[in-house]
Amino acid sequence: MKFYGFLSNCHTAALVSPEGSIDWLTFPRYDSPAIFCKLLGTEDHGYFSVRPDVAHSTVTQQYVENTNVLRTSWEAPSGRMVTHDYLAVGRPELRRLIRSELPFTVEFQPRFHYGLIHPAPKPVNSGAIFRNPLAREALVLAINAEPQSLREQIQVSLTQGVWRFPPGHYELIVQYVADDEERLVEAADVIEAQMAQLEEDMENEELNASLQENIAFWQHYLTMLPPYQGPHADAFHRSLLVLYGLTYQTNGAIIAAPTTSLPETVGEARQWDYRFAWVRDGSYAAEALLTAGDHVGSRRFLDFLLNCIDLQGKPFQAPFFHVDGTLIRGERDLEWLPGFRGSVPCREGNAATRQLQLDIEGDFLWTVWRYYEATQDTEFLRFYWHRIRVLVHWVQEHFRQKDASLWEFRDQDDYYTHSQLMCWVSLTYGAKMADAVGESLLAKHWRTAAEHVRHHIEHDGYNEALGSYTQAFGGNTVDAALLVMPLYGYCEVTSPRFLGTLRQIETQLVSGHWVYRYAADMFGTAAHPFVLASFWLARVYILLGRVAEAEAIINGILAQRTDLGLLGEHADQESGEPRGNFPQGFSHLGLIMALHDLWQAKAGKP
């Protein structure tokens, strides 16, 4: 199944269509406004396409091995054309390296602020400058050629944003430039000065030197890890590269996904902005990195969040942050965008920032404990102990509140069993960390509090008639989040109460290798399965020794990946096409964890 390719430079991201059009790109950060926004609208909302001038061609795509560099190939009877697309690491820059035996056309149609603002273009020697007329920012398109004489044969229609190229070897460089400081010069002068520098850099650079450096950058990530010798190594490594591509290089923050407003259900209103660093998603991702052997990447995320803690109020003031650690201020509709296949509204920001979500401290503290368990880094615990203590103490004082749950239900706060479970996790593993730093009295208090939480879960979160834990206290329905109870050590996977819960989940939420996260929410029936939940179920089956069933689930999901090995948050059961924001960190971290558990089970390890 063909869908979009994913590019990243660990500051921002782009999506490339199967036809070689860049339909989504934000500069300078993941959470910045898009300058190519065709993904959520039409061609008039911005795109950057490259295509050969032939009537018929076959298009294929693949990643350069173990990288986030995308190769697109067009094969025609009269010749071949190949592009290598990548976002340059260390700078706000997109590059497209083109080798073509065919004449080809480039359409460069930037639009500022999610397609709303048309630029004011100006030609320069080797390309053009596209200024935002309402702000001090611009895009620079520079064209390099080998030999340089090919530039003279390029036909340009700047007002239409169209370039026609003869066969040859080219590099198209798109650089974002901005004058954010108050200076006594016009922004245009600054931009032109940077353009001149870019042209000078191009003259002193081999045509593919940057490409080789960026390939080496991505491949280094995998070579530094312990060898993975389990099944489906290609899927394991691709999922790691997705997580690395979602990691903000400056501070180790990990975003949930690089897009906004890709719908869970086409034509409905289930679409959100995921371009932020969620406590929950990032903690899960940091655990997956740790499981793969990357202690440094995992710790960088832990450092990031520990430095976001508020010592005066709720330690995590919101369930997620901008990648620089600042708070998101609400949500607004981008009313001029018609949406992905007509799915509106398109949104910037996320109103869930105002929700109380009680599980997130537990998600985070579990990964802190896993990091300590793997590294025995007592110095790390001691350095951050005051902040860790604040986190656990807040949970001890506030676990009795209703919240929105990990599913971020809007206006449906309740006592959700999973949220209470994660309060138990905070207190239980907080106590273990207290013991590790010599705070035995504090550890005792937290264990006592954890038992209070357990009592509430067992008394109010279990339905005797149903023979199952329930989604919310006093309820009669289940959700997929209950699958994680044994994964966090709350209960044995063979405990009668959990096995009863598993049977209810299998009856109500499982369809083949797909698992729905719940039956319904504030928008009605859940239309599509939740990919991470399938991996939770696979991991539970592995714990139960039902390895063949777990492997069948994993293989079923692997068969639904795109041709480039990518997964969305959900999947359309009929078409298999990804749904929700894409690629989704949840889904890829879940695949990493499930494949690792499967590998260990097949090797006879615990």
C-alpha positions in Angstrom: 0.0 0.0 0.0 1.4 3.4 -1.0 1.2 6.4 1.2 3.4 9.3 2.2 7.1 9.1 2.9 8.5 10.7 6.1 11.5 13.1 6.1 13.1 14.6 9.2 16.2 16.5 10.3 15.3 16.2 14.0 14.0 19.8 14.0 11.1 19.5 11.5 9.5 17.0 9.2 8.1 16.7 5.7 5.8 14.2 3.9 6.5 13.2 0.3 3.7 11.7 -1.8 4.1 8.5 -3.8 4.3 10.7 -6.9 7.2 12.8 -5.5 5.4 15.8 -4.3 6.2 17.3 -1.0 2.8 18.1 0.4 3.6 18.9 4.0 6.6 20.8 5.5 6.9 23.1 8.5 9.7 25.5 9.1 11.7 25.9 11.3 10.2 23.4 13.8 7.8 20.5 13.9 5.1 22.8 15.5 5.7 25.7 13.2 3.1 26.7 10.5 3.3 24.7 7.3 4.7 26.2 4.2 3.6 23.2 2.0 0.1 22.3 3.1 -1.5 20.5 0.2 -1.8 17.5 2.5 -4.7 19.3 4.2 -6.1 21.0 1.1 -5.4 21.6 -2.5 -2.5 22.6 -4.7 -3.3 26.2 -3.8 -2.2 25.5 -0.2 1.4 24.8 -1.2 3.5 21.9 -2.6 6.8 21.1 -4.2 6.7 18.6 -7.0 9.3 17.0 -9.3 8.2 14.9 -12.2 9.6 13.8 -15.6 8.1 15.1 -18.8 6.8 11.8 -20.1 3.3 10.5 -20.6 3.7 7.2 -18.7 6.2 6.2 -16.1 6.4 3.7 -13.2 7.1 5.3 -9.8 8.7 3.5 -6.9 10.1 4.7 -3.5 12.4 3.3 -0.9 14.6 4.7 1.9 18.3 4.6 1.5 19.2 1.7 3.8 18.9 2.6 7.5 18.2 6.3 6.9 15.4 8.8 6.7 16.6 9.8 3.2 14.0 8.9 0.6 14.7 7.7 -3.0 12.0 8.1 -5.6 12.5 6.5 -9.1 10.6 7.1 -12.3 11.1 4.4 -15.0 9.9 5.2 -18.6 10.7 3.6 -21.9 12.8 6.6 -22.9 14.8 6.8 -19.7 15.0 7.1 -15.9 14.9 9.8 -13.2 15.9 9.4 -9.6 15.6 11.9 -6.7 17.0 11.7 -3.2 15.0 13.8 -0.8 16.1 14.8 2.7 15.9 17.5 5.3 19.5 18.6 6.1 20.5 17.9 9.7 21.6 21.0 11.5 19.9 23.6 9.3 16.3 24.6 8.2 16.9 23.2 4.8 15.3 20.7 2.3 17.4 19.2 -0.4 16.4 17.3 -3.6 19.2 15.6 -5.5 18.1 14.7 -9.0 19.7 12.6 -11.7 17.6 12.4 -14.8 17.9 11.0 -18.3 14.6 12.8 -19.1 13.6 16.4 -19.2 11.5 17.2 -16.1 9.4 19.9 -14.5 9.6 21.4 -11.0 6.6 23.1 -9.5 7.6 25.1 -6.4 4.5 26.6 -4.8 5.2 27.7 -1.2 2.4 29.2 0.9 3.0 30.7 4.3 0.9 30.0 7.4 -0.8 26.8 6.3 -1.6 27.9 2.8 -3.1 31.2 3.7 -0.4 33.7 2.5 1.0 33.7 -1.0 4.6 34.8 -1.2 6.2 37.6 -3.1 8.8 36.0 -5.4 12.0 37.6 -6.6 14.5 36.0 -9.0 18.2 35.6 -8.2 21.1 34.1 -10.1 20.5 30.5 -9.3 16.9 30.4 -8.1 14.5 32.7 -6.3 13.5 34.2 -3.0 9.9 33.8 -1.8 9.1 36.4 0.9 6.3 36.3 3.3 4.8 39.8 2.7 3.3 39.8 6.3 6.3 38.6 8.3 10.1 38.7 8.4 10.6 35.3 6.8 11.3 33.8 3.4 12.1 30.7 1.5 15.1 30.6 -0.7 15.2 28.2 -3.7 18.7 27.6 -5.0 19.6 25.4 -8.0 22.9 23.7 -8.4 23.8 21.8 -11.6 26.6 19.6 -12.9 27.9 20.9 -15.2 27.0 24.5 -14.3 26.3 25.3 -17.9 23.0 23.4 -17.6 21.6 26.3 -15.6 21.4 28.4 -18.8 19.0 25.8 -20.3 16.5 25.9 -17.5 13.2 27.6 -18.5 11.6 29.6 -15.7 8.1 31.0 -15.1 8.5 32.5 -11.7 5.0 33.9 -11.5 3.7 30.4 -12.0 6.4 28.8 -9.9 7.4 26.4 -12.7 10.9 25.4 -13.8 11.6 23.1 -16.8 14.9 21.3 -16.8 16.9 19.4 -19.4 18.3 16.0 -18.6 21.2 16.2 -16.1 22.4 16.2 -12.5 20.9 18.8 -10.2 20.5 19.7 -6.6 17.5 21.8 -5.5 18.0 23.5 -2.1 15.2 25.1 -0.2 16.3 27.1 2.9 14.1 28.8 5.4 15.5 32.2 6.6 14.1 34.6 9.1 15.1 37.8 10.8 13.7 37.4 14.3 15.7 40.2 15.8 14.9 43.9 15.9 17.5 45.4 13.6 17.8 48.7 11.7 17.8 46.8 8.4 14.9 45.4 6.4 14.4 41.7 6.6 14.7 41.6 2.8 18.3 42.7 3.1 19.1 40.0 5.6 17.5 37.4 3.4 19.4 38.4 0.3 22.7 38.4 2.3 21.9 34.8 3.4 21.1 33.9 -0.2 24.5 35.2 -1.3 26.1 33.0 1.3 24.1 30.0 0.2 25.3 30.4 -3.4 28.9 30.7 -2.2 28.5 27.5 -0.2 27.1 25.7 -3.2 30.1 26.7 -5.3 32.4 25.2 -2.8 30.5 22.0 -2.2 30.4 18.7 -4.1 26.9 18.0 -5.4 26.4 15.0 -3.2 28.6 15.8 -0.2 25.7 16.9 2.0 23.7 13.8 1.0 26.5 11.5 2.1 26.9 13.3 5.5 23.1 13.0 6.1 23.1 9.3 5.2 26.0 8.8 7.7 24.1 10.7 10.4 21.1 8.3 10.3 23.1 5.2 9.9 25.1 6.0 12.9 22.0 5.8 15.2 21.6 2.1 14.4 25.3 1.2 14.5 25.7 2.5 18.0 22.9 0.2 19.4 23.4 -3.5 20.5 22.7 -5.8 17.5 19.0 -6.7 17.2 18.8 -10.4 16.3 15.1 -10.9 16.5 12.4 -11.4 13.8 11.6 -8.6 11.3 14.8 -6.6 11.8 13.9 -4.2 9.0 10.6 -3.3 10.7 12.4 -2.9 14.1 15.0 -0.6 12.6 12.5 1.4 10.6 10.5 2.0 13.7 13.6 3.2 15.6 14.4 5.6 12.7 10.8 7.0 13.0 11.3 7.6 16.7 14.7 9.3 16.0 13.0 11.4 13.3 10.4 12.5 15.9 13.1 13.6 18.4 13.9 17.3 18.7 17.7 17.3 18.5 18.2 20.4 20.7 16.9 18.8 23.9 15.7 15.3 23.3 11.9 16.1 23.3 9.9 13.5 21.4 6.8 14.5 19.5 3.8 12.3 19.0 3.6 12.7 15.2 4.8 15.3 12.7 1.3 16.3 11.4 -1.9 17.9 12.4 -5.5 17.2 11.4 -5.1 13.9 9.5 -8.5 12.3 10.4 -9.1 9.2 12.4 -12.2 8.8 10.3 -12.3 10.5 6.8 -15.1 13.1 6.6 -15.7 13.4 10.3 -14.3 15.7 13.0 -11.8 13.3 14.8 -8.6 15.2 13.9 -6.1 16.8 16.2 -2.7 18.5 16.3 -0.1 16.0 17.4 3.1 18.0 16.8 4.0 18.3 20.5 5.9 16.5 23.2 3.4 14.5 25.1 4.5 13.2 28.5 2.8 9.9 27.8 3.8 9.3 24.2 7.4 10.5 24.9 7.7 8.3 28.0 6.5 5.3 26.0 9.0 6.1 23.2 11.9 6.6 25.7 11.1 3.2 27.1 11.2 1.7 23.6 14.6 3.4 23.0 15.8 2.0 26.3 14.6 -1.5 25.3 16.5 -1.2 22.1 19.7 -0.4 24.1 19.8 3.4 23.6 20.4 4.7 27.1 21.5 8.1 25.9 18.4 8.8 23.8 16.1 7.7 26.6 17.9 9.8 29.2 17.7 12.9 27.0 14.0 12.7 27.0 13.9 12.2 30.7 16.2 15.2 31.2 13.8 17.2 29.0 10.7 16.4 31.0 12.4 16.7 34.4 13.4 20.2 33.4 9.7 21.0 32.5 8.5 20.3 36.1 6.6 23.0 38.0 7.5 22.8 41.7 4.6 25.0 42.8 1.5 23.3 41.2 0.8 20.2 39.3 4.3 19.1 38.3 3.4 18.6 34.7 1.3 21.7 34.1 -0.1 20.1 30.9 -0.2 16.7 29.3 2.2 17.9 26.6 4.5 20.8 25.7 6.0 22.6 22.7 9.3 21.0 21.8 11.1 23.8 23.7 9.2 23.0 26.9 6.8 25.9 26.8 3.0 25.4 27.2 0.6 25.2 24.3 -2.0 27.9 24.5 -5.3 26.4 23.3 -6.6 25.3 19.9 -7.9 27.1 16.9 -9.5 26.0 13.6 -7.7 26.7 10.3 -11.0 27.6 8.6 -9.6 28.2 5.2 -8.3 24.6 4.8 -10.8 22.1 3.2 -9.0 19.2 5.1 -7.7 15.8 4.1 -10.3 14.4 1.8 -12.8 16.9 3.2 -12.2 16.2 6.9 -12.7 19.4 8.8 -12.0 21.2 10.9 -8.2 21.4 10.5 -6.6 22.4 13.8 -3.6 24.2 15.2 -2.8 23.6 18.8 -4.6 21.2 21.1 -7.3 22.0 23.7 -6.4 18.9 25.6 -3.6 21.0 27.1 -6.1 22.1 29.7 -7.2 18.6 30.7 -6.3 16.8 33.9 -4.7 13.5 32.9 -3.7 11.5 36.0 -1.8 8.7 34.2 1.1 10.8 32.8 3.1 11.0 36.0 3.0 7.2 36.2 3.9 6.9 32.5 7.0 9.0 33.1 8.1 7.6 36.5 7.9 4.0 35.1 10.4 5.0 32.4 12.6 6.7 34.9 12.6 3.5 37.0 13.3 1.4 33.9 16.2 3.7 33.1 17.6 3.3 36.6 17.0 -0.4 36.5 19.0 -0.7 33.2 21.9 1.6 34.1 22.1 1.7 37.9 22.7 5.4 37.5 22.2 6.5 41.1 23.8 9.8 40.3 21.0 10.6 37.9 18.4 9.8 40.5 20.1 11.9 43.2 20.6 14.8 40.8 16.9 14.9 40.0 15.6 13.5 43.3 13.8 16.7 44.4 11.8 16.8 41.2 11.0 13.1 41.3 9.8 13.5 44.9 7.6 16.4 43.9 6.0 14.2 41.1 5.3 11.3 43.4 4.1 13.4 46.3 1.6 15.2 44.0 0.1 11.9 42.9 -0.2 10.8 46.6 -2.2 14.0 47.3 -4.4 14.0 44.2 -5.1 10.5 42.9 -8.7 10.7 44.2 -9.7 13.1 41.4 -11.6 12.5 38.2 -9.7 13.0 35.0 -9.9 12.8 31.2 -7.9 9.5 30.9 -5.2 8.7 28.4 -7.9 8.8 25.7 -8.3 12.6 26.4 -12.1 12.4 26.5 -13.6 15.9 26.3 -16.2 16.8 29.0 -16.3 13.2 30.2 -14.1 13.2 33.3 -14.5 10.1 35.4 -12.6 7.8 37.7 -10.9 5.8 34.9 -9.3 2.5 35.9 -6.2 3.0 33.8 -5.6 6.5 35.3 -5.8 5.0 38.8 -3.5 2.1 37.7 -0.9 4.7 36.7 -1.2 6.5 40.0 -0.4 3.1 41.6 2.6 2.9 39.2 3.8 6.4 40.3 3.6 5.4 44.0 5.0 1.9 43.7 8.0 2.7 41.5 8.5 6.0 43.3 8.9 4.0 46.4 11.5 1.8 44.7 13.5 4.9 43.7 13.2 6.3 47.2 14.8 3.1 48.5 17.6 3.5 45.9 18.5 6.9 47.3 18.2 6.0 50.9 14.7 7.6 51.6 13.3 4.5 53.3 10.6 6.3 55.4 9.3 8.1 52.3 9.3 4.8 50.4 7.1 3.3 53.2 4.6 6.2 53.0 4.3 5.8 49.2 3.8 2.1 49.4 1.0 2.6 51.9 -0.6 5.1 49.5 -0.1 2.6 46.6 -2.1 0.1 48.6 -4.9 2.6 49.0 -5.0 3.1 45.2 -5.0 -0.7 44.7 -7.9 -1.0 47.1 -10.0 1.5 45.1 -9.2 -0.3 41.8 -10.1 -3.7 43.2 -13.3 -2.4 44.9 -14.6 0.1 42.4 -12.8 -0.8 39.1 -13.8 -4.4 39.0 -17.3 -5.6 38.0 -18.1 -8.9 39.6 -21.1 -9.6 37.3 -18.9 -8.9 34.2 -15.9 -10.8 35.8 -13.6 -8.0 34.5 -11.9 -4.7 35.4 -13.8 -1.9 33.7 -12.9 1.3 31.8 -14.2 3.5 34.6 -15.2 2.8 38.2 -18.7 1.4 38.5 -18.8 0.8 34.8 -19.7 -2.2 32.6 -17.5 -1.6 29.6 -13.8 -2.3 29.0 -11.1 -0.4 27.1 -7.8 -1.6 25.6 -5.7 0.3 28.2 -6.6 -2.4 30.8 -4.2 -4.7 28.8 -1.2 -2.9 30.3 -2.0 -4.0 33.9 0.4 -6.9 33.9 2.9 -5.1 31.7 3.5 -2.6 34.7 3.6 -5.4 37.3 0.2 -4.5 38.9 -1.0 -8.1 38.6 0.1 -11.5 37.3 -0.9 -12.0 33.8 -2.5 -15.3 34.9 -4.6 -13.7 37.7 -8.3 -14.7 37.4 -9.4 -11.0 37.4 -7.1 -10.1 34.6 -7.9 -13.2 32.6 -11.6 -12.3 32.9 -10.7 -8.8 31.7 -8.8 -10.2 28.7 -11.8 -12.3 27.7 -14.0 -9.2 27.7 -11.5 -7.3 25.6 -11.2 -10.2 23.2 -15.0 -10.3 22.9 -15.7 -6.6 22.7 -12.7 -5.0 21.1 -10.7 -7.5 19.1 -11.2 -8.2 15.4 -8.5 -10.5 14.0 -5.2 -8.7 14.5 -6.9 -5.4 15.2 -7.8 -4.0 18.6 -10.1 -1.1 19.2 -9.2 1.2 22.0 -12.8 1.4 23.2 -16.3 0.9 21.9 -17.4 4.6 21.8 -16.6 8.1 22.9 -18.0 11.7 22.7 -18.1 11.5 18.9 -19.9 8.1 18.8 -18.7 4.6 17.8 -14.9 4.2 17.4 -14.6 3.5 13.7 -11.1 2.2 13.4 -8.7 0.1 15.4 -5.9 1.6 17.5 -2.5 0.1 16.3 -0.7 0.4 19.7 -3.5 -1.6 21.3 -2.7 -4.6 19.0 0.8 -4.6 20.2 -0.3 -4.4 23.8 -2.4 -7.5 23.2 0.5 -9.3 21.5 2.7 -8.6 24.5 0.1 -9.9 26.9 -0.1 -13.1 24.8 3.7 -13.5 24.9 3.5 -13.2 28.7 0.9 -16.0 28.7 3.0 -18.2 26.5 0.6 -17.8 23.6 3.5 -16.9 21.3 2.0 -18.1 18.1 -1.1 -15.9 18.6 1.1 -12.9 19.4 3.2 -13.5 16.3 0.0 -13.7 14.2 -1.0 -10.3 15.5 2.4 -8.8 14.8 2.5 -10.3 11.3 -1.0 -9.0 10.6 0.0 -5.4 11.5 3.3 -5.7 9.6 1.3 -6.6 6.5 -0.6 -3.4 6.9 2.4 -1.1 6.9 2.9 1.2 3.9 5.3 0.3 1.2 7.9 2.4 3.1 7.3 0.5 6.4 5.3 3.3 8.1 2.3 3.1 10.4 -0.5 5.6 11.3 -2.3 5.9 14.7 -5.2 3.9 13.3 -5.9 1.8 10.2 -8.9 1.5 7.9 -9.9 -2.1 8.2 -11.2 -2.3 4.7 -8.5 -0.5 2.8 -5.6 -0.9 5.3 -4.8 2.8 4.7 -3.3 4.7 7.7 -5.7 6.9 9.6 -4.9 9.6 12.1 -1.6 11.6 12.2 1.2 10.0 10.4 3.7 8.4 11.0 2.6 7.8 14.6 5.1 7.4 17.3 2.7 5.3 19.4 2.5 2.6 16.7 6.2 2.4 16.0 7.2 2.3 19.6 4.6 -0.4 20.2 6.1 -2.5 17.3 9.6 -2.1 18.8 8.4 -3.4 22.2 6.3 -6.3 20.7 9.2 -7.4 18.5 11.7 -7.3 21.3 9.4 -9.3 23.6 8.8 -11.8 20.8 12.6 -12.1 20.2 13.2 -12.8 23.9 10.3 -15.3 24.1 11.7 -17.3 21.1 15.2 -17.2 22.7 13.8 -18.6 25.9 14.6 -15.4 27.9 12.2 -13.8 30.5 
